Amino acid sequence: MCLPLLFLTTCFPFMKKFILASFCAFLAFSCFAAEEVRRGVSVYPVPDSDKLNECYYVSIDGKQADCYKAAASQARGAEYYFVSYDFRRNAEIRIRHAAWKSLNDVKVFPEGTKYHFEGATLVIKAKKAPSTIIVSPDNRELPILFFGNKYEEKKPSRDDPNVIFIEKGSHNIPQIKLTSGQTLYLEEGAILKASVFASGKDITICGRGIISGELKARSSKFYFINFEDCQNLRIRDITIKDSPGWTIKLLRCNGVSIDNVKICNGRVINDDAIDICNSSNVHIKNVFARAQDDIIAIKGVTYGQPENVCENIFIKNCIFWTDRANIFRIGYDSNVKRIANLRVKDIFVPFYATDCVGLDSDVMKGIIVLQAGKKMLIENATFENIKINSNGTDQNVFIAKALNRLYGKPCEAGFIKNCTVKNLSVAGEKGVFRGSILLDADAGGSVGDIKFEKISYFGKPLSEDFEFFNPNTSTDIEFNKADRK
């Protein structure tokens, strides 16, 4: 023991335990900090059976990093790539095209990511985990994604009878079923080619590995990772790719946390990223999701069961990318009486659907789409700090529609009220982008008490006489009122 501590413990014996405890805590912290510095960056190797001909060469803090592949059938090249790694802060990513093609015209998202070029090599600085960085050489075609994770502090024990431990390597299993108290853990470098079904309390899916649907045929009624009647459900840190249908489906679940999950879809239509069905108290944060279809769909599908409401849903700090559908699709074809208390904050949209469909179709498209039919009530929804990248094509930014038809068949219209869109901005290429804001109610329904605050396109605030703002039959609409004071 050092002399000052020896003096204190000798002269003040009543402080001995406190001083020794403090000294031990200091040593433990110092060792932890030293270990973090020593570990540096950790990369995840691709199993030999799944290695691919590299499109990019990547290193992270000097360590060669393998690329994983996901399918994107609607894009030229029909695939894209991602790299996963663990780090603490300030990692240097170096990327070069395998054919030495120039990367000088690439776009790097999110905005504000620091990068520069050293000859044909693109050098990117990743600041802090968790983080997602997108490098796009040609819009949505052949991009590469970088998923930076915090270090994994503690793995579940493979000897625990309640843990299904998936080790490094490729594993082809038809389905895994989980029940109360069980954990599905995927080790880094593991690829599980299986669907998952879970029902019960205190279920966890976690780890650095991948769940892949690449071997499953597309089905409009297939639920890839299917949770029914779950309570206290935790999904964190995993990557999901190539889903053959709805990716994460929550049915009659209560108390759900989805954190730092990466969803790399695009192989088929109907590959919704997250479907929240008759479920409540759902928290989603730090998620990246790409899909052909909807990213977040909130609805009711009862199958003869009680019509549980959807309420208390919180979504924060996510990057959402759709190729053919909606970022948020709330309601529509729903057997649920009420969707309420939705809070969405800090969302970045790098790419939206390639076609724009308005109110003339009940299969309308947009960034945020609220559709209330079958006398459903949608209320108390807030969307705040939404950043949209425009590639010059048009897309509806917000639609609220109380509709009396679903898939062309008549139904009773629903109701939408007390919704706010705040701090929404569009940047990028202007092109033919209009960004319509459409509000409408069919006979028997209503849309009202909708507020728009601080809405701007390409650096300019919008006013209520914005050419493509169409409130139609809606009432009590406020548009950028605070900006006019």
Disulfide bonds with the S-S distance in Angstrom:
none
